Amino acid sequence: MAETIGLIGLGVMGKPMARNLIKAGFELVVHNRSQGAVDALASESASVRSADSPKAVAENADIVITVLPDSPDVELVALGENGLIHGMRSGSLLIDMSTIIPAVSIAINDALKSVGASALDAPISGGQRGAVDGTLSIMAGGDPADFERARPVFEAMGKTIVHCGPPGAGQTVKSCNQILSSTMYAAISETLVYGAKAGVDPETIIEVLSGGSAQSRLLETKGPTMVAHQFEPGFRVELMRKDLSIAQATAKDINAPIPLSALVTQIYDRMLAHDITDKDHSVIFTMFEDMANHKVQTSK
């Protein structure tokens, strides 16, 4: 018999993830800061029950998933007044799929052990489209037995599912992902603006580079939308800036210099200063246009 799943956080990512869990046959106990989102999901399926607090979710579920904005939110839901820790019991499992500081994931797991429960940090990549399609990349840290127990849950929501190591390892790998993707977006932006200002059609640049040693999936998939100035959010600027702050804080703690992402973080700070917060973070392209005083256009 499938385990009952608790889910806290019905935002842009959490709601489609919940729908995929329902499609996979799981019963859900759901809590959200805004009750309207819970009521809307419950109206779609009889497999959804509402709970009035994180504690109530934990009392009525075997496995609890959290999909929340930041480290303080996860700490409050897990360990605060009426938090999960007060409703969890021996054998309860928390799967935190938020992106937070690795040290916080480790501390939450340690705290839950006091009541016989445990946690996996399992942040996700793939954006809203991946959440809707059930094709997320899931990188998990924690006990291998907990990971295997959670595998059927992960398979309902994602395609690339990897156990990365002990508690905190999933969050560390997510930081690696954000460091690499943010600097790649900046490099693609710099390349296309430079080439376009020099007089070459940017789509030609994408075509040529995609067949050579500079080939990358980001260039192929996002380069054309950046050139077309299509920045509808898949992953918003403010969220990438938050994730970069996690990387910067962790790097400082472990004395690991990350100078390239530090520079890119400054560009994200500039976007926030100009109130560019709710567009897709590929909008960093426009910052390079501004610096070059050149609006990129294509003749194709």
N, C-alpha and C positions, 0 to 999 in steps of 0.2 A: 504494500500500500504506500502511495506517495506521501511524503512528509508534508505537513502543513507549513506554508511559507508566510512569514510576516514580511511586510514591505513598508518602509517609511521613506517618503519622499516621492511625490508624484509630479515632478517637474518635467522639463523637456525630455529628459532621458528616462526618468522613472516610470512615467505613464506607459510609453510603448514597451518598456521592459516588462511591466506588469501584464500587459496584454499578451505578450508572448509566453509568459508563464501560465496564464489561463489557457491559452491554446494547447500547451503541453500537458494539460490535465491537472495542474496544481490548484489546490484550494488556497485562497489568499486571505490574510487578515491585514488590513491596511490602515495606516494612520498618516495624516498629512497636516501641515500647519493650517492650510485652508481646507475646510471640510467640504467645500463645493467640489473639489477635485475627487475626493473619495466618493461622494454621492454620484458623480457622473460616471465613475468607473463601475460602481455597484449597479447602476442602471443598465449597464451593458452585459452583466453576467451574474448569475446566481452563485457563482463560485467566489464572490467577494463579500467579506464581512468587514464592518467598520470597527475600529477600536479607538477609544478616546484618549489614549496616551501610549507612549512607548512601552511602559510597564505592562499595559493591557495587551499590547501586541505580543510581547515576550511570553506572557502567561498562556497565550492561546496558539502559539506556533512552536514548531520544532526548530526551524531555521529562520532567522530574521535577516533581511537584506536592508541596508541603508544606502540611499542615493541622495547625498546632501551636498550643499555648496562648499563647505570649508571645514577645517579642523575644529574650530570651536563648536560648530553645529553638531558634528559627530560626537565630540566629547560630552555635550549636553544631553543628547539623545541616549547615549550609551550609559553614562555615569551620573547624570544629574538627578534632581528630584523627579520622581516618577519615571526614571530612566530604565533602560532595558535591564540593567544589572539587578534591579529590584524585582523583576518578574522572571528572570532566567533561573534555570535549575540545572542539575547535573545532566550533561549531555546536550544542553542548548548550544546552538552555534550561531554566531553573528558573522555575516558576510558583508563587510563594508565595501561598497563599490564606488564610493566617493574618491576624489583625489585630495589627499591630505598629507601632512608631514609624516614621514616614516616613523619618527620617534613617538608620535601620538598613537599610531597603530599598535606599536609595541606595548605602550603603556595601557591601552585599552585591553589588549589580550591578557596582559599580566593581571589586571584588575578582575577580569571575568573569571580567571582561574580560581579566584577566592570563593566562587559559588559553584564551581564544578563545570563552568561553561568555557568556551573558547572562541577564538575569532580568526577569520581570514581577512587580510586586506587584499581586495581584488578590484583595483581600479580598472577602468575600461577605456578603450580607444575605438574610434570609428564614427563618432558624432551622432547626431540625431538620426541620420539616414541608417546607420548601422543598428541603432536601437530599434527602429521601426522594422527593419528587415530581419532582425535577429542574427546579424553577422558581426557583432562586436568582437574586438580582441580583448581578451580577459587575462590579466597577469596577476597571479595570486601568490601571496606570501602566507606561510603558516604551516601547521602540522600536515604532513603528507596524507595521513588518514582523514583529516578533515577535508582536504582537497578532494580526495576520492569520493567522500560522502557528498560533497557539493557538486560533483561533476554533472549529474543529471540536471541540476538547476542551471548550471552554466551553459549546458548544451541547448537549453531552451532559449537562451539569449544571445549566444555567440558562436563563432566558428573557430577562431584561433584561441585556444585555451591552454595556458602554460603555467605550471607550478614553478615559481621563480626561486624559492628558497624559504628560509625561516620568516617569522613575523617581521613585517616591514619591507621585505624584499619586493613585494608587488608594487608598493608605492615608490620604491627606488627605481624600478624599471620604468614606471610611468613617468618619473622625472626625466629619465634618460630619453624617453620618447618625446617629451615636450622640449627638452634642450635641442634635440636633433631637428624636430619639425619646425620649431620657431626660427632656428638659424638657417634652415633650408629655405623657408619662405622669404627670409631676408635676402639670401643669396640669389634666389630666383628673381626677386624684385629688382635687385641691383643689376643683374645681368640683362634683364629685358629692357629696363629703362636706359641703361648704357647703350645697348645695341640699337634701340629705337631712335635715340637722340643722334646717334651716328649715321642714321639714315637707312637702316635695314628694317624690313617689315618684321615685327615681333613674332608673327606666326611662322615665318621662315626660320627664325632663330630657334623656336620650339621644335620645329620639324628636324632641323639639323642636329641639335644637341640631343634629341631623344634617340638618335641612332648612333651616338658615339659614346665616349668614355664618361661624359657628363650626364648620361641617361638617368632619369629618376622618375618614379611613379608620380611624385608630387608635381614635377614639371609637366608631365604629360596630361595629368588630370586637372590640375589647378591653374597651370600657366594660361590656357585659353580663357578661363573665366576671369582671371586677373586682368588680362589684356582687354577683355570686354567690359571691365569695371562692374562685374556682377559679384556683389559682396553680401548676398542674403546669408544670414547666419546659419552656419552649421555648427561652428564653435566660436563663441563670441570673444571679442578682444579682451573684455574684462576677465573672462575665465582663464585665458592664456596668461594674462598678466599675473593672476593669482597663482597659477601653476609655476610660473617662472620664479615667483617669490619663494615658493616652497623649495625649488631647486637651489636658489641662492642661499637660503637659510641653512639647508642641509649641507651644502658645500662648505659653508663657513664652519659648521660644527666639526666636519671631518677633515678640514684643511685640504680641500681639493679645488684648486683654482679652475674656474669656468669662465674665462675672460670673454669668449665669443658670445655666450648667452648673456653675460653681463652687459655687453654693448647693445645687443638686441633688446634687452629689457629697457634700456634707456629710450629706445624708439617706441616701445609700447607705452612708456610713461608719457611720451609726447602725444601719443594718440589719446590717452586718457585726459591729458591737459586740454585737448581740443574737443572733449566730450564725444570722442569716437569710441563708444563702449559696446554698442549692441549689434555691430556689424561683424561679419565673419573675420577672423583674424588675418585672412589673406589681404585685407584692406591695408596692411603694412605696405603694399605696393604703392599706394598713393603718397606715402611719406617719402619714398624715393623719387617719385615724380616731383614732389614739392622741392626736394633738395636739388634736383637737376633742373628745376623750372621748365619741365617738359611734360606735356600731356601725351601719353602714348596712344597712338591710333594705329589701325591696321587697314591695309588696302585690299585685303582678301575678303 
